[in-house]
Amino acid sequence: MFNACAREALSSRARSIPAGWRLSMTISSLLLAPVFNPPSEQKMRSISRFHPRLNKGQMTRPCALLMTLLIASVSSTALAQPSRSAISLKPSDYVEIYNLYAKYAMAFDSGDTEARVATFAPDGTMNSFLSKHVPYNMDKMRDMMKSAVRLSHPRVTHMLTNIHITPTADGADGSCYATLILGRASNGHFDYSPAFYRDALVKISGSWRFKSREVWLANEEQPKK
């Protein structure tokens, strides 16, 4: 009876039932057959010739256990949220994101606090070796740049290369190499440090912004992602 019901459900609702459910129903019909259609006494006597200790109750208990496991598996599958696919980026998105990287560098190097803040989402965060890699918000960024002086020619220079953008479900992930030129040392030569940026970007009201930024110097150990 159970097998007939399962076959009827599969044939009449094949198009409306997800593939995972159809597979589960097929498996369940096989597993539950001994429970709903137990072997006849004649079959049991035939089986007991080869397995004297096997009786009807012993045969159905494993099936009941499998039924319980199957129901739990189907329930968890039904409740699981489907994974979201990455958004599609247009060429104009890539151009705007590349320009955002340049805006950030120019604002930072020239000491323009508000221009630097404007490259972030309102709830964006930044972390770097200066904060011991503890993320901080835009208010903290303003406080940290209070002593910065607006310059027509920057003394700190970001040289960004290999900007790489990957679409995500929420926007995009970005990364790039950076050479930080920090100014002139006492011997007249420039001090510089290789660095690496890792970013999350979101599009807000049609404009790309940094959701989070983190910068690591080359001699720092970066956590794996």
Secondary structure as a PSIPRED ss2 file (coil, helix, strand):
# PSIPRED VFORMAT (PSIPRED V4.0)

   1 M C   1.000  0.000  0.000
   2 F H   0.000  1.000  0.000
   3 N H   0.000  1.000  0.000
   4 A H   0.000  1.000  0.000
   5 C H   0.000  1.000  0.000
   6 A H   0.000  1.000  0.000
   7 R H   0.000  1.000  0.000
   8 E H   0.000  1.000  0.000
   9 A H   0.000  1.000  0.000
  10 L H   0.000  1.000  0.000
  11 S H   0.000  1.000  0.000
  12 S H   0.000  1.000  0.000
  13 R C   1.000  0.000  0.000
  14 A C   1.000  0.000  0.000
  15 R C   1.000  0.000  0.000
  16 S C   1.000  0.000  0.000
  17 I C   1.000  0.000  0.000
  18 P C   1.000  0.000  0.000
  19 A H   0.000  1.000  0.000
  20 G H   0.000  1.000  0.000
  21 W H   0.000  1.000  0.000
  22 R H   0.000  1.000  0.000
  23 L H   0.000  1.000  0.000
  24 S H   0.000  1.000  0.000
  25 M H   0.000  1.000  0.000
  26 T H   0.000  1.000  0.000
  27 I H   0.000  1.000  0.000
  28 S H   0.000  1.000  0.000
  29 S H   0.000  1.000  0.000
  30 L H   0.000  1.000  0.000
  31 L H   0.000  1.000  0.000
  32 L H   0.000  1.000  0.000
  33 A H   0.000  1.000  0.000
  34 P H   0.000  1.000  0.000
  35 V H   0.000  1.000  0.000
  36 F H   0.000  1.000  0.000
  37 N C   1.000  0.000  0.000
  38 P C   1.000  0.000  0.000
  39 P C   1.000  0.000  0.000
  40 S C   1.000  0.000  0.000
  41 E H   0.000  1.000  0.000
  42 Q H   0.000  1.000  0.000
  43 K H   0.000  1.000  0.000
  44 M H   0.000  1.000  0.000
  45 R H   0.000  1.000  0.000
  46 S H   0.000  1.000  0.000
  47 I H   0.000  1.000  0.000
  48 S H   0.000  1.000  0.000
  49 R H   0.000  1.000  0.000
  50 F H   0.000  1.000  0.000
  51 H C   1.000  0.000  0.000
  52 P C   1.000  0.000  0.000
  53 R C   1.000  0.000  0.000
  54 L C   1.000  0.000  0.000
  55 N C   1.000  0.000  0.000
  56 K H   0.000  1.000  0.000
  57 G H   0.000  1.000  0.000
  58 Q H   0.000  1.000  0.000
  59 M H   0.000  1.000  0.000
  60 T H   0.000  1.000  0.000
  61 R H   0.000  1.000  0.000
  62 P H   0.000  1.000  0.000
  63 C H   0.000  1.000  0.000
  64 A H   0.000  1.000  0.000
  65 L H   0.000  1.000  0.000
  66 L H   0.000  1.000  0.000
  67 M H   0.000  1.000  0.000
  68 T H   0.000  1.000  0.000
  69 L H   0.000  1.000  0.000
  70 L H   0.000  1.000  0.000
  71 I H   0.000  1.000  0.000
  72 A H   0.000  1.000  0.000
  73 S H   0.000  1.000  0.000
  74 V H   0.000  1.000  0.000
  75 S H   0.000  1.000  0.000
  76 S H   0.000  1.000  0.000
  77 T H   0.000  1.000  0.000
  78 A H   0.000  1.000  0.000
  79 L H   0.000  1.000  0.000
  80 A C   1.000  0.000  0.000
  81 Q C   1.000  0.000  0.000
  82 P C   1.000  0.000  0.000
  83 S C   1.000  0.000  0.000
  84 R C   1.000  0.000  0.000
  85 S C   1.000  0.000  0.000
  86 A C   1.000  0.000  0.000
  87 I C   1.000  0.000  0.000
  88 S C   1.000  0.000  0.000
  89 L C   1.000  0.000  0.000
  90 K C   1.000  0.000  0.000
  91 P H   0.000  1.000  0.000
  92 S H   0.000  1.000  0.000
  93 D H   0.000  1.000  0.000
  94 Y H   0.000  1.000  0.000
  95 V H   0.000  1.000  0.000
  96 E H   0.000  1.000  0.000
  97 I H   0.000  1.000  0.000
  98 Y H   0.000  1.000  0.000
  99 N H   0.000  1.000  0.000
 100 L H   0.000  1.000  0.000
 101 Y H   0.000  1.000  0.000
 102 A H   0.000  1.000  0.000
 103 K H   0.000  1.000  0.000
 104 Y H   0.000  1.000  0.000
 105 A H   0.000  1.000  0.000
 106 M H   0.000  1.000  0.000
 107 A H   0.000  1.000  0.000
 108 F H   0.000  1.000  0.000
 109 D H   0.000  1.000  0.000
 110 S H   0.000  1.000  0.000
 111 G C   1.000  0.000  0.000
 112 D C   1.000  0.000  0.000
 113 T H   0.000  1.000  0.000
 114 E H   0.000  1.000  0.000
 115 A H   0.000  1.000  0.000
 116 R H   0.000  1.000  0.000
 117 V H   0.000  1.000  0.000
 118 A C   1.000  0.000  0.000
 119 T C   1.000  0.000  0.000
 120 F E   0.000  0.000  1.000
 121 A E   0.000  0.000  1.000
 122 P E   0.000  0.000  1.000
 123 D E   0.000  0.000  1.000
 124 G E   0.000  0.000  1.000
 125 T E   0.000  0.000  1.000
 126 M E   0.000  0.000  1.000
 127 N E   0.000  0.000  1.000
 128 S C   1.000  0.000  0.000
 129 F H   0.000  1.000  0.000
 130 L H   0.000  1.000  0.000
 131 S H   0.000  1.000  0.000
 132 K C   1.000  0.000  0.000
 133 H C   1.000  0.000  0.000
 134 V C   1.000  0.000  0.000
 135 P C   1.000  0.000  0.000
 136 Y E   0.000  0.000  1.000
 137 N C   1.000  0.000  0.000
 138 M H   0.000  1.000  0.000
 139 D H   0.000  1.000  0.000
 140 K H   0.000  1.000  0.000
 141 M H   0.000  1.000  0.000
 142 R H   0.000  1.000  0.000
 143 D H   0.000  1.000  0.000
 144 M H   0.000  1.000  0.000
 145 M C   1.000  0.000  0.000
 146 K C   1.000  0.000  0.000
 147 S C   1.000  0.000  0.000
 148 A C   1.000  0.000  0.000
 149 V C   1.000  0.000  0.000
 150 R C   1.000  0.000  0.000
 151 L C   1.000  0.000  0.000
 152 S C   1.000  0.000  0.000
 153 H C   1.000  0.000  0.000
 154 P C   1.000  0.000  0.000
 155 R C   1.000  0.000  0.000
 156 V C   1.000  0.000  0.000
 157 T E   0.000  0.000  1.000
 158 H E   0.000  0.000  1.000
 159 M E   0.000  0.000  1.000
 160 L E   0.000  0.000  1.000
 161 T E   0.000  0.000  1.000
 162 N E   0.000  0.000  1.000
 163 I E   0.000  0.000  1.000
 164 H E   0.000  0.000  1.000
 165 I E   0.000  0.000  1.000
 166 T E   0.000  0.000  1.000
 167 P E   0.000  0.000  1.000
 168 T C   1.000  0.000  0.000
 169 A C   1.000  0.000  0.000
 170 D C   1.000  0.000  0.000
 171 G C   1.000  0.000  0.000
 172 A E   0.000  0.000  1.000
 173 D E   0.000  0.000  1.000
 174 G E   0.000  0.000  1.000
 175 S E   0.000  0.000  1.000
 176 C E   0.000  0.000  1.000
 177 Y E   0.000  0.000  1.000
 178 A E   0.000  0.000  1.000
 179 T E   0.000  0.000  1.000
 180 L E   0.000  0.000  1.000
 181 I E   0.000  0.000  1.000
 182 L E   0.000  0.000  1.000
 183 G E   0.000  0.000  1.000
 184 R E   0.000  0.000  1.000
 185 A C   1.000  0.000  0.000
 186 S C   1.000  0.000  0.000
 187 N C   1.000  0.000  0.000
 188 G C   1.000  0.000  0.000
 189 H C   1.000  0.000  0.000
 190 F E   0.000  0.000  1.000
 191 D E   0.000  0.000  1.000
 192 Y E   0.000  0.000  1.000
 193 S E   0.000  0.000  1.000
 194 P E   0.000  0.000  1.000
 195 A E   0.000  0.000  1.000
 196 F E   0.000  0.000  1.000
 197 Y E   0.000  0.000  1.000
 198 R E   0.000  0.000  1.000
 199 D E   0.000  0.000  1.000
 200 A E   0.000  0.000  1.000
 201 L E   0.000  0.000  1.000
 202 V E   0.000  0.000  1.000
 203 K E   0.000  0.000  1.000
 204 I E   0.000  0.000  1.000
 205 S C   1.000  0.000  0.000
 206 G C   1.000  0.000  0.000
 207 S E   0.000  0.000  1.000
 208 W E   0.000  0.000  1.000
 209 R E   0.000  0.000  1.000
 210 F E   0.000  0.000  1.000
 211 K E   0.000  0.000  1.000
 212 S E   0.000  0.000  1.000
 213 R E   0.000  0.000  1.000
 214 E E   0.000  0.000  1.000
 215 V E   0.000  0.000  1.000
 216 W E   0.000  0.000  1.000
 217 L E   0.000  0.000  1.000
 218 A C   1.000  0.000  0.000
 219 N C   1.000  0.000  0.000
 220 E C   1.000  0.000  0.000
 221 E C   1.000  0.000  0.000
 222 Q C   1.000  0.000  0.000
 223 P C   1.000  0.000  0.000
 224 K C   1.000  0.000  0.000
 225 K C   1.000  0.000  0.000
